[in-house]
Amino acid sequence: MSGRTLNIGVPVPEYIETDEQAEKFLCLCLRKIEQDKGDLIGFDTETTGKKLPFTVGTRKPLDWMSDTVTFWSLSFKDRGQYRRWCLRGEHFRYFAPLLENPDAWFACWNAKYDAHVSWNMAINIWNAHIVDGLALAGLHDENKQIRGLKSCAAQWCGLHMTPFLDLFSGGLDANNKKIKEYETSLYDLPINKVIDYASYDAYAHLRTVEWLIEKLSAAPVDNKGYNLWKYFLDMEIDITKVLWRMERRGIPVDIEYLQSKIPVIDAEIGELEREVNRVRGKPINLQSPPQLAEFFFGPKDQGGLGLKPVKMTAGNRPSVDEEVMDLLVAIGQDVAKQILRCRKLHKTKSTYLTTLMDLSNYFEDHRIHPNFNQFGARTGRFSTDVPNSQNFPTPDHDEFGIRMAFIAPPGFRLIVADYEQLEMRIMAHMSGDKAMIQAILEGRDLHSFTVARMTPGVTYEEVVAAKKTKTPDERQKWLRRLRQDMKAVGFGIIFGAGPGKISTEIDIPDEDVEVRLQELLSDGPRIVKRVKRKIKNNPLLTEEKAWWLTAKESIASDKIRAYFDTFPDVERYMKAIPERCRHLRLYDFQGKPRYATDPVTQQQNPLGEYDWDTDVWIPGSVPLTRTGHTKEFGFVQTLVGRYRRLEDIDHSNYAFKSEAERQANNTTIQGSAADIIKAAMLRIENNQKLNEFGAEIVNQVHDELVITCPIETIDLASEEIKECMEHPFARGQEALNVPLPVDLKQVDRWGEAKA
């Protein structure tokens, strides 16, 4: 039976249908915000549900640029009792005195979408205070992957809501075929169903946001009374608005440029297919997993290679996914390398070229309008879809020049501002490593400095010179390779990569591997165990190849060790973070007190807290909080105090525990980088001078901002943007104890910034 589970205590829905009813209800709403200042009002819109006429990735996304209101709803407490109302779209503009009221506080879910739809109806809800439950949910549980209202309302508030398609006879049409969501409309339903469904959304918004505010208010950021709810009001509530503006503005693209890349990609795909077919001896569809599985794992007498399958699909067929292809490449199967290349080319064509062209041709302004997800990553960094601009190839790997397709509109140029080695500077700040801090304060390039410190007979000046020269000699090529290796090691450590991963990122000459291999062969049973474990993890490996990879990992381990010897406080910090995570606890305590071993005295003490400045454990009482988390977890915090909760930090399984330790270290660095870029974006958006100059943020990718600006004011704007980014929390309130320099370029195309 479809329909909503009975919810005891849910108010009866009310319908505002006539002009007279709308007038009286508006008076009630205005009286509410005057008498109960700061009280939340649940707000939701039901829309025409226009969908883009093509699929982006695996999604059929909504078109927020032209969607409009069909019905809408409000919910609030009236004389101590919750009530909920459904209104017709015709009355939406009439309620501008409420919806744009600076004293009103609205509880929404995915507020950016409601703001887009309202803007399409000539209403600017940003004049009021908007509290987005989706952003609150990201702060409350950053590990939760599904943050839809229906799942959150059910889990946290016991509110069981009807799925949209279930309104339509269980999602089936008159011919008993499954209805597609974008082919449905609330206009097709009996009005009583519409009233109940729409008003329940606003009520669920209100109750779920109230619940989240209560829980975030109980989650301390520091010991001075500052909590996650206060942090949300200081930063995230405004970030939602900034992202909405960026979505609304969009980014111009050069369609003809994108079209010119397709024949180049098609030609290489054709050449790869011909080469694989030649090796195979007969035609094979490289896009067909069954044919590829037959080729690699089929019997030799039937034209296969006879390899042992690594893993099976849900349909019990040999898998040929990317992981398996990588394993095949590792054992020297060049065909697998060609297939991976072919897949990459197909992805580039479909994800970047055709999708960007489709989107640009669809929107009236011929711009790309990405959807920014405020808590798309567990670290707090943004993600984007329609399209995924966060995954555009980096300048070093943008072989088809995808970034060159993003252009400035006529009369404008792009300002591309990128933090220089931001994660490394955060590491220096948090670890307090004296050598690293001193190098930064002296204005040195950290990677070149690291090479000079670790390599006898090499000076810092000659590494820098080798990096800058356009015609390097053999020694300078060697120094460049060393610098690139140290860059890979440094970032690998930050991101929690081990020797195995780092060994694939650095350039290790074969002759060095040979020397290390001979050393390992005489090293006894310990190395033999490592080799056997490697073969167990990848059954496709020959013993010879396993020894070779083990030798490469051994060299990578030496480089990691040398890096830590150069920056000893970085190693201390990387070890301390997981330990802090194991001891810090914040959850709804139930049952007996949990005891932990004090890392200083080795005594069993009730849980207390770390002194973050001295790394001394301060025993204390078991924390009694009301954060809404019944599971016990360890946690780490970013620069501004956001949480990353890690339940597996004490897991008995080594793999789970190691992954949690990696995430603990990664979050403190990448999460803090997210804090800094968010603060910088707020400074730029709220800067009166930049508003007058006409500078507008149109894209953000990790540590980089893309800003459009009129040509006549671009020099003045560049100076102001640099100031905002280098002092993101305002001058005098510095984010780090080291400078935050910004590399800023004025270009006509995004790709020119790193050309």
MARLUMKOL-681528 format. One record per residue (C-alpha): x, y, z. Coordinates in steps of 0.5 Angstrom, whole numbers, padded with zeros to 4 digits, always signed. Layout:
// MARLUMKOL-681528
XYZ
...
// end
This chain:
// MARLUMKOL-681528
+0000+0000+0000
+0003+0007-0002
+0002+0013+0002
+0005+0016+0008
+0006+0012+0015
+0002+0015+0020
+0005+0021+0024
+0002+0022+0031
+0002+0030+0032
+0003+0032+0025
-0002+0038+0024
-0008+0038+0019
-0006+0041+0012
-0010+0048+0011
-0011+0051+0004
-0010+0058+0002
-0014+0059-0005
-0018+0065-0005
-0015+0072-0006
-0019+0074+0001
-0016+0068+0004
-0009+0070+0002
-0010+0077+0004
-0012+0075+0011
-0006+0069+0011
-0001+0075+0009
-0003+0079+0015
-0002+0073+0020
+0005+0072+0017
+0007+0079+0018
+0004+0079+0025
+0008+0073+0027
+0015+0075+0025
+0013+0082+0028
+0011+0078+0035
+0016+0072+0035
+0022+0075+0032
+0027+0070+0030
+0022+0064+0030
+0023+0060+0024
+0018+0059+0018
+0018+0053+0014
+0018+0054+0007
+0018+0050+0000
+0016+0051-0007
+0013+0046-0012
+0015+0047-0019
+0014+0046-0026
+0019+0041-0025
+0023+0043-0032
+0028+0038-0034
+0034+0039-0038
+0032+0035-0045
+0039+0031-0044
+0042+0027-0039
+0048+0030-0035
+0053+0024-0033
+0047+0019-0030
+0043+0025-0028
+0037+0028-0031
+0038+0035-0028
+0032+0040-0026
+0033+0047-0030
+0033+0052-0024
+0034+0058-0029
+0027+0057-0032
+0023+0053-0027
+0017+0057-0024
+0012+0056-0018
+0006+0052-0018
+0004+0051-0011
+0008+0053-0005
+0008+0052+0003
+0009+0055+0009
+0009+0052+0017
+0010+0055+0023
+0008+0056+0030
+0002+0060+0032
+0000+0061+0039
+0004+0055+0041
+0002+0050+0036
+0005+0048+0029
+0001+0049+0023
+0002+0048+0016
-0001+0051+0009
-0001+0050+0002
-0002+0056-0003
-0003+0057-0010
+0003+0059-0015
-0002+0065-0017
-0001+0068-0010
+0007+0068-0010
+0008+0075-0012
+0003+0077-0007
+0007+0075-0001
+0013+0079-0003
+0012+0083+0004
+0013+0077+0007
+0018+0073+0003
+0023+0079+0002
+0022+0081+0009
+0029+0082+0013
+0026+0080+0020
+0024+0074+0017
+0027+0067+0018
+0026+0061+0013
+0027+0054+0014
+0029+0051+0007
+0032+0045+0004
+0037+0046-0001
+0035+0053-0001
+0039+0055-0007
+0034+0052-0011
+0028+0055-0008
+0032+0062-0009
+0033+0060-0016
+0025+0059-0017
+0023+0065-0013
+0028+0069-0017
+0025+0067-0023
+0018+0069-0020
+0021+0076-0019
+0022+0075-0011
+0029+0075-0008
+0028+0071-0002
+0035+0073+0000
+0033+0079+0003
+0030+0075+0009
+0035+0070+0013
+0035+0063+0010
+0037+0057+0014
+0039+0051+0009
+0037+0045+0012
+0042+0041+0007
+0048+0045+0010
+0046+0044+0017
+0046+0037+0015
+0053+0037+0012
+0055+0040+0019
+0052+0035+0023
+0054+0029+0020
+0059+0030+0014
+0060+0023+0013
+0052+0022+0011
+0052+0021+0004
+0044+0021+0003
+0042+0028+0005
+0035+0028+0002
+0030+0031+0006
+0025+0025+0007
+0031+0021+0009
+0033+0026+0014
+0027+0028+0017
+0025+0020+0018
+0032+0019+0021
+0032+0025+0026
+0025+0027+0027
+0021+0021+0026
+0017+0024+0020
+0015+0019+0015
+0014+0023+0008
+0011+0020+0001
+0016+0020-0004
+0014+0024-0010
+0012+0019-0015
+0008+0015-0010
+0003+0020-0011
+0002+0018-0018
-0001+0011-0016
+0005+0008-0014
+0009+0011-0020
+0005+0008-0025
+0001+0011-0031
-0006+0009-0034
-0002+0003-0038
+0001+0000-0032
+0008+0003-0034
+0013+0007-0029
+0012+0014-0029
+0018+0018-0031
+0019+0024-0025
+0020+0029-0030
+0014+0027-0034
+0009+0029-0028
+0006+0035-0025
+0002+0036-0019
-0003+0039-0023
-0005+0032-0025
-0007+0030-0018
-0013+0031-0014
-0012+0038-0010
-0013+0034-0003
-0007+0030-0005
-0003+0036-0007
-0005+0040-0001
-0003+0035+0004
+0004+0033+0000
+0006+0040-0001
+0005+0043+0006
+0008+0037+0009
+0014+0039+0006
+0014+0046+0009
+0013+0043+0016
+0018+0037+0015
+0023+0043+0013
+0021+0047+0020
+0022+0041+0025
+0028+0038+0022
+0032+0045+0022
+0030+0046+0029
+0032+0039+0031
+0039+0040+0027
+0040+0047+0030
+0039+0044+0037
+0044+0039+0036
+0049+0044+0033
+0048+0048+0039
+0051+0042+0043
+0057+0041+0039
+0062+0046+0042
+0068+0048+0037
+0072+0051+0043
+0072+0051+0050
+0069+0059+0050
+0062+0057+0048
+0063+0058+0041
+0059+0052+0037
+0057+0049+0030
+0051+0053+0030
+0054+0060+0031
+0059+0058+0026
+0054+0056+0021
+0051+0063+0022
+0058+0067+0022
+0060+0063+0015
+0056+0058+0012
+0049+0061+0012
+0053+0067+0007
+0056+0061+0003
+0050+0059+0001
+0048+0065-0002
+0055+0066-0005
+0054+0059-0009
+0047+0061-0011
+0050+0068-0014
+0055+0064-0018
+0050+0059-0021
+0046+0064-0023
+0052+0068-0026
+0054+0062-0030
+0061+0061-0034
+0061+0063-0042
+0064+0058-0046
+0067+0058-0053
+0063+0052-0057
+0067+0053-0063
+0073+0051-0059
+0070+0045-0056
+0068+0043-0063
+0075+0043-0066
+0077+0038-0061
+0072+0032-0062
+0075+0030-0069
+0082+0030-0065
+0079+0025-0060
+0075+0021-0065
+0082+0020-0069
+0086+0017-0063
+0080+0013-0061
+0080+0010-0068
+0087+0009-0068
+0087+0005-0061
+0081+0001-0063
+0085-0001-0069
+0091-0003-0065
+0087-0007-0060
+0084-0011-0066
+0090-0012-0069
+0093-0015-0063
+0086-0019-0062
+0086-0022-0069
+0079-0020-0070
+0074-0014-0068
+0073-0013-0061
+0068-0007-0058
+0073-0004-0053
+0066-0001-0050
+0063-0008-0048
+0065-0011-0042
+0063-0018-0044
+0068-0018-0050
+0074-0015-0046
+0073-0020-0040
+0073-0026-0046
+0079-0023-0049
+0083-0023-0042
+0080-0028-0038
+0077-0033-0044
+0081-0040-0046
+0087-0039-0050
+0084-0044-0055
+0078-0039-0056
+0082-0033-0057
+0083-0031-0050
+0089-0030-0046
+0087-0035-0041
+0089-0030-0035
+0086-0032-0028
+0080-0027-0026
+0081-0022-0021
+0074-0021-0018
+0067-0022-0021
+0061-0018-0023
+0054-0018-0019
+0052-0022-0025
+0058-0027-0024
+0062-0025-0030
+0070-0023-0029
+0070-0016-0028
+0074-0011-0033
+0073-0005-0029
+0079+0001-0028
+0082-0003-0022
+0082-0009-0026
+0085-0006-0032
+0090-0002-0027
+0092-0009-0025
+0093-0012-0032
+0097-0006-0033
+0102-0007-0027
+0103-0014-0030
+0105-0011-0037
+0099-0012-0041
+0100-0006-0046
+0093-0008-0049
+0090-0006-0042
+0094+0001-0042
+0091+0002-0049
+0084+0000-0047
+0084+0005-0041
+0087+0011-0045
+0081+0009-0050
+0076+0010-0044
+0079+0016-0042
+0078+0019-0049
+0071+0017-0049
+0070+0020-0042
+0073+0027-0044
+0069+0027-0050
+0062+0026-0047
+0064+0029-0040
+0067+0035-0042
+0066+0036-0050
+0059+0034-0051
+0056+0036-0045
+0059+0043-0044
+0056+0044-0051
+0049+0041-0050
+0049+0046-0044
+0051+0052-0047
+0046+0051-0053
+0041+0050-0048
+0041+0056-0043
+0039+0062-0046
+0045+0066-0044
+0050+0060-0047
+0053+0060-0041
+0055+0054-0036
+0051+0054-0030
+0054+0049-0025
+0050+0046-0019
+0055+0047-0013
+0054+0043-0007
+0056+0046-0001
+0058+0040+0003
+0060+0035-0003
+0066+0033+0000
+0067+0030+0007
+0072+0035+0008
+0068+0041+0007
+0070+0042+0000
+0065+0044-0005
+0063+0039-0011
+0059+0041-0017
+0055+0037-0022
+0052+0039-0029
+0057+0039-0030
+0063+0037-0025
+0067+0043-0026
+0071+0041-0020
+0074+0035-0024
+0076+0039-0030
+0083+0037-0032
+0088+0040-0028
+0093+0045-0032
+0098+0039-0032
+0094+0034-0035
+0089+0038-0039
+0092+0035-0045
+0086+0037-0050
+0086+0044-0047
+0079+0044-0044
+0080+0050-0039
+0081+0054-0045
+0074+0053-0047
+0072+0058-0041
+0072+0065-0044
+0071+0072-0041
+0064+0075-0044
+0065+0081-0049
+0068+0087-0045
+0071+0083-0039
+0077+0079-0038
+0078+0073-0033
+0082+0074-0026
+0084+0067-0024
+0087+0067-0017
+0090+0061-0014
+0093+0060-0007
+0101+0058-0008
+0102+0051-0004
+0096+0053+0001
+0096+0046+0004
+0104+0046+0005
+0103+0052+0009
+0097+0050+0013
+0102+0044+0014
+0107+0048+0017
+0102+0052+0021
+0099+0046+0024
+0105+0042+0025
+0110+0048+0027
+0116+0045+0024
+0121+0051+0025
+0125+0049+0018
+0119+0049+0014
+0116+0056+0017
+0123+0059+0016
+0123+0057+0009
+0116+0060+0008
+0118+0066+0011
+0124+0067+0007
+0120+0067+0001
+0123+0060-0001
+0120+0055-0006
+0118+0049-0001
+0119+0044-0006
+0126+0046-0008
+0128+0048-0001
+0126+0040+0001
+0131+0038-0005
+0137+0042-0003
+0136+0040+0004
+0135+0032+0003
+0141+0032-0003
+0148+0033-0002
+0152+0037-0006
+0145+0041-0009
+0144+0048-0007
+0137+0051-0007
+0139+0057-0012
+0141+0052-0017
+0134+0048-0016
+0130+0054-0017
+0134+0056-0023
+0133+0049-0026
+0126+0050-0025
+0126+0056-0029
+0130+0055-0035
+0127+0053-0041
+0133+0049-0044
+0135+0045-0038
+0142+0041-0039
+0142+0034-0036
+0144+0036-0029
+0138+0041-0029
+0133+0035-0032
+0135+0031-0026
+0134+0037-0021
+0127+0038-0024
+0126+0031-0023
+0128+0031-0016
+0123+0037-0015
+0118+0034-0018
+0119+0027-0013
+0119+0032-0007
+0113+0035-0009
+0109+0028-0010
+0112+0026-0003
+0110+0032+0000
+0103+0032-0002
+0102+0025-0002
+0104+0025+0006
+0099+0031+0007
+0093+0026+0003
+0095+0020+0007
+0099+0016+0001
+0103+0011+0003
+0110+0008-0001
+0105+0004-0006
+0102+0010-0008
+0108+0015-0008
+0112+0010-0012
+0107+0011-0018
+0107+0018-0017
+0115+0019-0017
+0120+0018-0023
+0125+0012-0021
+0130+0010-0026
+0130+0003-0027
+0137+0002-0025
+0136+0005-0018
+0130-0001-0018
+0135-0006-0020
+0140-0004-0015
+0135-0004-0009
+0132-0011-0012
+0139-0014-0011
+0139-0011-0004
+0132-0014-0002
+0134-0021-0005
+0139-0021+0001
+0134-0018+0006
+0131-0025+0008
+0124-0027+0010
+0121-0021+0012
+0122-0018+0005
+0119-0025+0002
+0113-0024+0006
+0112-0017+0003
+0112-0020-0004
+0108-0026-0002
+0102-0021+0001
+0103-0017-0006
+0102-0023-0010
+0096-0024-0006
+0093-0018-0007
+0094-0018-0014
+0093-0025-0017
+0095-0023-0024
+0102-0021-0021
+0108-0025-0023
+0113-0026-0017
+0118-0023-0022
+0114-0017-0022
+0112-0017-0015
+0119-0016-0013
+0120-0010-0018
+0114-0007-0015
+0117-0008-0008
+0123-0005-0009
+0120+0001-0012
+0116+0002-0006
+0122+0001-0002
+0125+0007-0005
+0119+0011-0004
+0119+0009+0003
+0126+0012+0004
+0124+0018+0001
+0118+0019+0006
+0123+0018+0011
+0128+0023+0009
+0122+0028+0008
+0121+0027+0015
+0128+0027+0017
+0128+0034+0014
+0121+0036+0017
+0121+0032+0024
+0115+0036+0027
+0111+0034+0021
+0112+0027+0022
+0110+0029+0030
+0104+0032+0028
+0102+0027+0023
+0102+0022+0028
+0099+0026+0034
+0093+0027+0030
+0090+0020+0030
+0092+0020+0037
+0088+0026+0039
+0082+0023+0034
+0082+0016+0038
+0081+0020+0045
+0077+0026+0043
+0070+0024+0044
+0063+0028+0043
+0057+0024+0043
+0050+0022+0047
+0053+0019+0053
+0049+0013+0055
+0051+0007+0060
+0057+0006+0064
+0063+0011+0063
+0068+0009+0058
+0075+0009+0060
+0082+0011+0056
+0089+0010+0057
+0092+0017+0058
+0098+0017+0053
+0102+0021+0058
+0102+0017+0064
+0099+0010+0061
+0094+0010+0067
+0086+0009+0066
+0083+0015+0066
+0076+0018+0065
+0076+0021+0058
+0078+0028+0058
+0081+0033+0053
+0088+0034+0049
+0091+0041+0051
+0092+0042+0043
+0098+0047+0045
+0103+0042+0049
+0100+0035+0047
+0099+0034+0054
+0092+0030+0056
+0088+0033+0061
+0083+0028+0064
+0076+0030+0065
+0069+0027+0066
+0065+0023+0061
+0062+0028+0056
+0055+0029+0056
+0052+0032+0050
+0046+0033+0046
+0049+0032+0039
+0044+0027+0036
+0050+0022+0035
+0049+0016+0039
+0055+0012+0036
+0061+0013+0039
+0067+0016+0035
+0073+0020+0035
+0074+0026+0031
+0078+0032+0028
+0077+0039+0027
+0079+0044+0022
+0082+0051+0022
+0075+0054+0024
+0073+0048+0028
+0069+0044+0023
+0068+0037+0025
+0070+0030+0022
+0068+0024+0026
+0071+0018+0025
+0068+0012+0028
+0073+0007+0025
+0079+0010+0028
+0080+0005+0034
+0077-0001+0029
+0080-0008+0030
+0081-0009+0023
+0088-0006+0021
+0085-0003+0014
+0079+0000+0017
+0083+0003+0022
+0089+0006+0017
+0084+0009+0013
+0081+0013+0019
+0088+0015+0020
+0089+0017+0013
+0082+0021+0013
+0084+0024+0020
+0090+0027+0017
+0087+0029+0011
+0081+0033+0014
+0085+0037+0018
+0089+0040+0012
+0084+0040+0006
+0078+0042+0011
+0082+0048+0013
+0084+0049+0006
+0076+0049+0005
+0075+0054+0011
+0080+0059+0008
+0077+0059+0001
+0070+0060+0004
+0073+0066+0008
+0076+0069+0002
+0070+0068-0002
+0066+0072+0003
+0071+0077+0003
+0070+0078-0004
+0063+0078-0005
+0062+0083+0001
+0067+0088-0001
+0064+0094-0003
+0070+0096-0008
+0069+0090-0012
+0062+0091-0013
+0063+0097-0016
+0068+0095-0020
+0064+0090-0023
+0068+0084-0021
+0064+0077-0020
+0066+0070-0018
+0064+0065-0023
+0068+0059-0021
+0071+0056-0015
+0076+0049-0016
+0080+0047-0010
+0084+0053-0008
+0083+0057-0014
+0078+0063-0016
+0075+0065-0023
+0073+0072-0023
+0070+0076-0029
+0071+0083-0029
+0070+0089-0034
+0077+0091-0037
+0077+0098-0035
+0077+0096-0027
+0081+0090-0028
+0087+0093-0025
+0084+0096-0019
+0080+0090-0018
+0086+0085-0018
+0089+0089-0012
+0083+0088-0008
+0082+0081-0009
+0089+0079-0008
+0088+0083-0001
+0082+0079+0001
+0085+0072-0001
+0091+0074+0003
+0088+0076+0009
+0081+0072+0008
+0079+0073+0016
+0081+0080+0015
+0088+0084+0016
+0090+0083+0023
+0086+0076+0024
+0091+0072+0020
+0089+0065+0018
+0096+0062+0019
+0102+0064+0022
+0105+0064+0015
+0103+0068+0009
+0098+0066+0004
+0101+0069-0002
+0096+0069-0008
+0098+0068-0016
+0094+0072-0020
+0093+0073-0027
+0089+0077-0032
+0087+0073-0038
+0082+0072-0043
+0081+0064-0043
+0081+0060-0036
+0087+0056-0039
+0092+0061-0040
+0093+0062-0033
+0097+0056-0032
+0100+0056-0040
// end
